[in-house]
């Protein structure tokens, strides 16, 4: 999939990334190469490949599930401008 100048500019706008207009063609070329490589990887048959959680076959060390810090909720809420029923009150941002 080849990207054109307009698509690269649209992507940069959506991502809120400032790009130099002189480099748009270079970005289009490089992004097109990446998309071509991803399309090539999509064609690989991975049906019989087991998913990995880690590249090495080893078990994760487990730790004891115990509380290591004291409850500081009341102290933190005393610093807050507004609290009600143990919850922080914040200004409404969506109407």
Secondary structure, 3 states (H helix, E strand, C coil): CCCCHHHHHHHHHHCCCCCCHHHHHHHHHHHHHHHHHHHHHHCCCCCCCCCCCCCCCCCCCCCCCCCCCCCCHHHHHHHCCCEECCEECCCCCCC
